């Protein structure tokens, strides 16, 4: 894997903000890549100073046959970061974790690949809970929520895209040290604002990637079965959307309002509507509605 600008980002000239030191790429590789790439998920970890989007770069490498499963691409800064529905977002350099991982779950039926972003959400939430000591929750399908001043705020997101003939690139963005005046929108948050016990990005990234390796291995070993792997139950237990009244904004300018009652076997959110119908939602924006 040879992404652009892959020089080790540890020179002192980059320390424009002493509260935001650069990642140690060599230490990350030593801690995550096992036995020359054998015996674990990760085959390589590359850190670049700046790029448009780690997802776009890693998808391009996978499409060109230049990246293998377990390739990790991390950027200190993204200038054209993308979320779902092609939303754009940016953040100050070294203020968060911005990375993508190539997965090739060939032994899992493609019909179950929709669980990959939800699996990643579980991995991110559990990894951060352990390493940062913060309470995390998941908003279906791909948002990480933290509590800041008693208020639920979005502090991270996940984007999964098909890559190559048999791969999925899953991208993660997590706000780590963003200050209140740096937040992109009022409803955003960060680990620092949530009172994390550490904002050192090196151990945070290692914890999240190890958690992803664990959950991905468990899910893959179960043939992608969300029940047998424990993924469906764990996701539901950590999902802040369940039990709430929500509005699902769907493609084609359609919307559904109801109570979120379950995550089904396909990873869809099931809404109980006022008409007594249970309707699964597979794609769309979910708005948590305030109770009267």
C-alpha positions in Angstrom: 0.0 0.0 0.0 1.6 3.3 -1.1 -0.7 6.2 -0.4 0.5 9.7 -1.2 2.5 11.7 1.4 3.3 8.6 3.4 6.3 10.1 5.1 6.6 9.5 8.9 4.6 12.4 10.4 6.8 12.9 13.4 9.0 15.9 12.6 8.9 18.8 15.0 7.9 21.3 12.3 4.3 19.8 12.5 3.9 20.7 16.2 1.8 23.8 15.5 -0.4 22.8 18.4 1.4 21.3 21.4 -1.9 19.8 22.7 -2.1 17.8 19.4 1.1 15.9 18.9 1.4 13.7 15.7 0.7 10.0 15.7 3.7 7.7 16.0 3.3 5.6 12.9 6.2 3.2 13.6 4.8 2.4 17.1 1.3 1.9 15.7 2.7 -0.6 13.2 4.7 -2.4 15.9 1.6 -2.7 18.1 -0.9 -3.7 15.5 0.9 -5.6 12.7 1.8 -9.1 13.9 4.4 -11.5 12.6 5.0 -9.6 9.4 1.3 -9.4 8.7 0.5 -13.0 9.7 -1.6 -14.1 12.7 -3.8 -11.0 12.9 -6.1 -8.8 10.8 -3.7 -5.9 10.1 -1.1 -6.2 7.4 0.0 -2.5 7.3 -0.7 0.8 9.0 0.2 4.0 7.0 -0.1 7.5 8.4 -0.3 10.4 6.0 -0.1 14.1 6.9 -3.1 15.2 4.9 -5.4 13.9 2.3 -8.8 14.5 0.9 -10.4 11.3 2.2 -8.9 8.2 3.6 -11.9 6.2 2.3 -11.4 7.5 -1.3 -7.7 6.8 -1.2 -8.0 3.3 0.2 -10.9 2.4 -2.2 -8.7 3.5 -5.1 -5.8 1.4 -3.9 -8.1 -1.6 -3.4 -9.6 -1.1 -6.9 -6.1 -1.1 -8.3 -5.0 -4.2 -6.5 -2.5 -2.3 -4.4 -4.0 -3.0 -0.9 -4.8 -6.2 0.9 -7.2 -7.0 3.7 -6.1 -5.4 6.9 -4.6 -2.3 5.3 -5.1 0.7 7.5 -4.8 4.3 6.2 -4.8 7.1 8.8 -4.7 10.8 8.1 -3.6 13.5 10.5 -5.9 15.8 8.5 -8.7 15.3 6.0 -9.6 18.2 3.7 -12.6 16.5 2.1 -13.9 14.0 4.7 -17.1 12.4 3.7 -20.0 11.1 5.7 -23.2 9.3 4.6 -25.2 10.9 1.8 -22.0 12.6 0.5 -21.9 15.1 3.4 -18.6 16.9 3.7 -16.8 17.7 6.9 -13.4 18.9 8.0 -11.6 19.3 11.3 -8.3 20.9 12.5 -5.2 18.8 11.9 -4.5 16.1 14.6 -7.8 17.0 16.4 -9.3 13.6 15.8 -8.9 10.1 14.5 -9.5 9.8 10.7 -8.8 6.3 9.3 -10.0 3.6 7.0 -9.6 -0.2 7.0 -9.9 -2.6 4.0 -11.9 -5.8 4.9 -12.6 -8.7 2.5 -15.2 -10.9 4.2 -15.3 -13.4 1.4 -16.6 -16.3 3.6 -19.6 -14.1 4.6 -22.7 -14.0 2.2 -22.8 -10.6 0.6 -26.4 -10.2 1.9 -24.9 -9.9 5.4 -22.3 -7.3 4.5 -24.7 -4.6 5.6 -23.7 -5.4 9.2 -20.1 -4.1 8.6 -20.8 -0.5 9.5 -22.9 -1.6 12.6 -20.1 -3.9 13.6 -17.6 -1.1 13.3 -19.9 1.1 15.5 -19.8 -1.6 18.2 -16.1 -1.9 17.9 -15.5 1.9 18.1 -17.8 2.3 21.0 -16.4 -0.5 23.1 -12.8 0.4 22.3 -13.3 4.0 23.3 -15.2 3.1 26.4 -12.2 1.0 27.6 -9.5 3.4 26.5 -11.1 6.8 27.1 -13.3 5.9 30.0 -16.4 7.6 28.5 -20.0 6.4 28.2 -20.7 5.8 24.5 -23.9 5.1 22.6 -24.8 4.4 19.0 -27.3 6.2 16.9 -28.6 4.0 14.1 -27.0 3.4 11.7 -23.5 4.9 12.0 -23.1 7.7 14.5 -21.2 7.6 17.8 -22.8 9.6 20.6 -21.1 11.0 23.8 -22.6 12.9 26.7 -21.4 16.4 27.1 -22.9 18.5 29.9 -25.8 16.1 30.2 -26.6 16.4 26.5 -26.2 13.7 23.8 -23.9 14.8 21.1 -22.5 13.3 18.0 -18.7 12.8 18.2 -18.0 10.3 15.4 -19.3 8.6 12.3 -18.7 5.6 10.1 -18.9 5.2 6.3 -18.6 1.8 4.5 -18.0 1.5 0.7 -17.5 -1.4 -1.6 -14.0 -1.7 -2.9 -12.4 -4.0 -5.5 -14.2 -7.2 -6.4 -14.6 -8.6 -2.9 -13.8 -5.8 -0.4 -15.4 -3.2 1.9 -13.5 -0.1 3.0 -14.9 1.1 6.4 -14.0 4.7 7.4 -14.1 6.2 10.8 -14.0 9.7 12.0 -13.8 10.5 15.8 -13.6 14.0 17.3 -10.9 13.8 20.0 -9.7 17.2 21.2 -12.1 19.5 19.4 -12.9 22.5 21.6 -16.3 24.1 21.8 -15.4 26.9 19.4 -14.1 24.4 16.9 -17.2 22.2 16.6 -18.6 22.1 13.1 -22.2 22.2 14.4 -23.8 23.0 17.8 -24.8 19.3 18.3 -21.3 18.0 17.9 -19.0 16.8 20.7 -15.6 15.4 21.3 -13.9 13.0 23.7 -12.2 16.0 25.4 -15.6 17.7 26.0 -17.0 14.5 27.3 -14.3 14.3 30.0 -12.2 11.5 28.6 -9.5 10.2 30.9 -7.1 10.5 27.9 -7.0 12.2 24.6 -3.7 10.6 23.5 -4.6 9.4 20.0 -2.1 6.6 19.8 -3.6 4.4 22.5 -7.1 5.4 21.5 -6.5 4.3 17.9 -4.9 1.0 19.0 -7.8 0.3 21.3 -10.4 0.9 18.5 -8.5 -1.1 15.9 -8.0 -4.1 18.3 -11.7 -4.0 19.1 -12.5 -4.0 15.4 -10.2 -6.9 14.9 -12.0 -8.8 17.7 -15.5 -8.1 16.5 -14.7 -8.7 12.8 -13.1 -12.0 13.6 -16.1 -13.1 15.7 -18.6 -12.1 13.0 -16.6 -13.7 10.2 -16.1 -16.9 12.1 -19.9 -17.1 12.5 -20.4 -16.7 8.7 -21.7 -13.2 9.3 -24.6 -14.4 11.4 -25.4 -11.4 13.7 -27.1 -13.6 16.2 -24.5 -16.3 16.6 -21.7 -13.8 16.8 -23.4 -11.7 19.5 -23.3 -8.7 17.3 -27.1 -8.1 17.0 -27.6 -8.3 20.7 -24.6 -6.1 21.5 -25.5 -3.4 19.0 -29.1 -3.3 20.3 -27.8 -2.9 23.9 -25.7 0.1 23.0 -28.1 1.7 20.5 -29.6 5.0 21.8 -32.2 5.0 19.0 -34.1 2.0 20.4 -37.0 2.8 22.6 -37.3 6.4 21.3 -39.8 8.1 19.0 -38.0 8.9 15.8 -38.5 10.2 12.3 -36.9 8.3 9.5 -36.2 10.5 6.5 -36.1 8.2 3.5 -34.9 8.4 -0.1 -37.5 10.0 -2.4 -38.6 12.7 0.1 -40.6 10.2 2.2 -40.6 9.9 5.9 -41.9 7.6 8.6 -42.5 8.5 12.3 -42.8 5.9 15.0 -41.1 4.2 17.9 -37.8 2.4 17.2 -38.5 -1.1 18.6 -35.8 -3.4 17.2 -32.8 -4.1 15.0 -33.7 -7.0 12.7 -31.5 -9.7 11.4 -30.5 -7.6 8.4 -29.4 -4.7 10.6 -32.5 -2.6 9.7 -34.2 -0.4 12.2 -37.8 -1.5 12.9 -40.3 1.3 13.6 -43.7 0.8 15.1 -45.9 3.4 13.5 -49.1 4.9 14.8 -51.1 2.7 12.4 -49.9 -0.4 14.3 -47.5 -1.4 11.5 -43.9 -2.5 12.1 -41.8 -1.1 9.3 -38.1 -1.9 8.8 -35.9 0.9 7.6 -32.7 -0.1 5.8 -31.5 3.4 4.7 -32.2 6.9 5.6 -31.6 9.7 8.2 -32.9 9.1 11.7 -34.0 12.1 13.8 -34.5 11.5 17.5 -37.6 13.3 18.5 -38.1 15.0 21.8 -40.9 13.7 23.9 -43.7 16.1 24.7 
